[in-house]
Amino acid sequence: MYIWADGIYFNVRLGDDRICFLVILGALPNGKKELVAIHNGYRESKLSWSEILENLKHRGLQSSPELAIGDGALGFWSALEEVFPKTKQQRCWVHKTANILDKMPKSVQVNAKKAIHEIYMAPTKEDGLAAFEAFLKTYRDKYPKACACLEKDKAQLFTFYNFPAIHWQHIRTTNPIESIFATIRHRTRQTKGCGSVTATLTMVFKLATTAEKKWRKLKGSELIPKVIKGVVFKDGEEVLEKEKVA
């Protein structure tokens, strides 16, 4: 149905570098979220993500997920296009916002953040695109790198409008992963990290599978079967047959 992908970093006590675990979270047809995969690898590596996605196929995921949500890491998207080419793509607005603001002075970041918020919180795609152009008009001359960052992956930033509006809060960002692993990070910091990569991976996996029992379902889970069947949504609303003909 929906999958979220991200690279989550942890410290290893006996290692010099932080390690990155590649994580995929999925939503089942009934709206229940579950940990689909966690693997130590390189965040930007297409090979690492390809191995994970191919493994999902071997484990029984024969149909392409309807939508994948992630940040701009090229490795994941390149792998997804090869393994599940039919899956639609949504870039994470939280990551995108952070990347844009990083290219702007702190003095304008508050207003710029509000302007970005108006883009992805717009009620329709048309309104979102209008806010998108307004941001570029306001900031392009002084902060071209920030605007170039916003323009990158433009099409994939607005994919969520083609899904039920009640799902938008879940699929605009990778927050479902971030919020879950924030707690796990806290637990690993309390133990001052594990001594090896394997021990860290084992602990993170056990913490995640234990927490999984308390994860809430997606809001509007009753609409998920419609999405799977290919029902068309525009600006979050179901497009009726008579509207398609018109």
N, C-alpha and C positions, 0 to 999 in steps of 0.2 A: 504494500500500500504506500505508505510514506517511509522514507529512511532519512536519518540525519547522520552526517559524517563529520568528524573533527579529529584533530591531533591534540591529545592531552599530555602535558609534560609533567614528569615527576622526578624528584631527586633520588639518586641511589647513593647510599652512604659510602660505599667502597669504590665509587666511580668518580671520575673528574667532571663528566658532563651530565646534563639532565637528559633523560631518555623520553622519547615520544611514543606514546601508545596510540595506535590508530583505532578509533572507536566508531562503530556503526550501531545506531539505535533504530529500532523499527516500530511501526505501529501496525497491529494486526487488524483484520477486517472488523473486529468487534471494538476497536478503539484502544485496546490494551497496548501499552508500550512495553517493549522488552529489549534487553541487550542482545544484539544479533552477533556482534563480533568485537573482539578486542585483541590487538596484535602489536607487538613491539616492532617498529620499523622506522622508516624515514618519511616524514610528513609530506615532502614534496615528491616522493618517489612514485612514479607511475607503476613500477613493477610491484612495489609493496601493496598498493591499493588493488592492483589487478589480481594478485594472489588472494586477497581477502574476498573480492567480489566473485571470483571463480569458485572459491570455496563455498560461498553461499549457494551457488548453482549446484554444486556437488551434494550439498546438504538438503536440497529439495526445493530451492527457490527457483522454480521454472519460469514463472511469469515475471516480467520486468516490473519493478516498483513503479507506481504512478508518478511519484515525485521524489527527487533527492534534494536535500537541503544541506548546504555546506558553505565554507568560505571560498576565497579565490584560489586555493591551492591547486595548481595546474595538474598535479599528479592524479588526484582523485577524479577530476572531470575527464581527463584523457582516458583513464581506465574505464570509467563509467560508459563513455561513448562507445567503447569496444565491446564491453561485456553486456551492458544493458542499453543498447542504442535508442530504445523507445522511451526510456525514462526522461521525463521533463526535469529541468534544472531550475533551482531557486538559489540565488546567492544570499548569504546571511547579511541582513541589514545591520546587525550589531557590529560584525567584523568590518563591513564596508564603512560604517560611520567612523569607527576608530581609525581606520586607514586614511580616510579623508582628513579628519581633524589633525592627524599627526603631521600633515603637510601644511598646516595653517598655524599662525601665531596664536598664543593663548588669548590674546586680547579680543579675537573675533570668534573664538571657538564656541562660546555660549550661544551666540546668535546663529552661527552656522549649524550647530547641532539642532536647534529649533527648526531651521529651514529644512534640514534633512528629514527630521521627524514628520514634517508636513507632507513630505513626498510619500513615504510608505504608510502613513496613516490616512491618506486620502480615501474617501469612500468609493471612488471609481478610478479605473486606470487612466481615463482621460484627465481627471483632476490631478492624479499623481504625476503624469507626464508634464502637465502645466507647471506644477511645483518644481519638477526636475529642471525645466527650462528656466524658471525664475531663479533658481539657485545658480545656474551657469551664467545667466546674465548679470547677476549681482557680483559674483566672485571670479569669473574667468580671467579678467584683465590683471588682477592683482595676485591671484593664486592659481595659475594655470595647472600646476601639478595636482592640486587638490581636485580641480574640475576634471582633469584627465582620469583621475582615480574613480570619480563618480561615473564618468561616461563608460569606463571599462565594464564589460559584461552588462550593458544597459538592458538588453532583452531579458536576460536571466534574473534581473532584479524585480521584474514585474510579473513573473509567472504566477504568483500566488493569487492574482485576480481571477484566474481561470479555475479556481477551486472554491468550495463553499466558504462564505464569509465567516462562519463560526469557527472555521479551522485556521483562519489567517494568523491568529495570535500564536499558533503552534508552528506554522510553516514559514513564517517570514524570517526566522532566525534559527540558530542552532542552540537556543536557550534550553531546550529539553535535555541536551547533553551537558551543557555548561552548569545548569542548576544541580543536576544529579552528581556530577563529579566535583562540584565545589565542596560538598559534604565529604566525599571520599578523600579529597586533597587534605581537608582538615584532619581527618583521622590519620593519614599517613604522616602529616607534620607532627602530630602528637607522639607518634612512635619514632620520630626523627628519621624516617625513611628506612627502607630495608637494605640489607647488605649487598644484594645482587639484583640484576635485572629480572631473573627468574622469580626470585622471592617477592619482588615488588609487583610483578605481573600477577602472581598468584594471590597476593593480598588484595590487590585492586579488584581482581575478578570476583573473589569471595565477597568483598564488601558490596560490589555492584549487584551480584545475584541475590544477596540478602535484602538490599534496599529495594530491589525490583518488586518484591511482594507488596510494597506500599505505594508504588507509583500509581498516579491517577490516570484514568482513561482520558482520551481526547474528548473535548467538548464536541457535541454534535456527532457522536459516533454513529448515530442512526443514518447519517448521510454517506458514510464510507462505502457501503455497497453500491450506491449510485455512482460514485466516482469510479469504482472498480469496473462497473458495467459500461463506462464511457459516456455517462450523462454529461452534457455540455453545461458549463457554468460560465457566466459572464459577470464580471464585477461582483462575484460572490453569490449571484442568484442563478437558480436553475433556468436554463433556456428551454421553454416549452416548444413542442413540435411546430405549432402555428407560427411562433416567432422565427424559427429556423427557416420556414418557407418564405416568410416575409422578407 
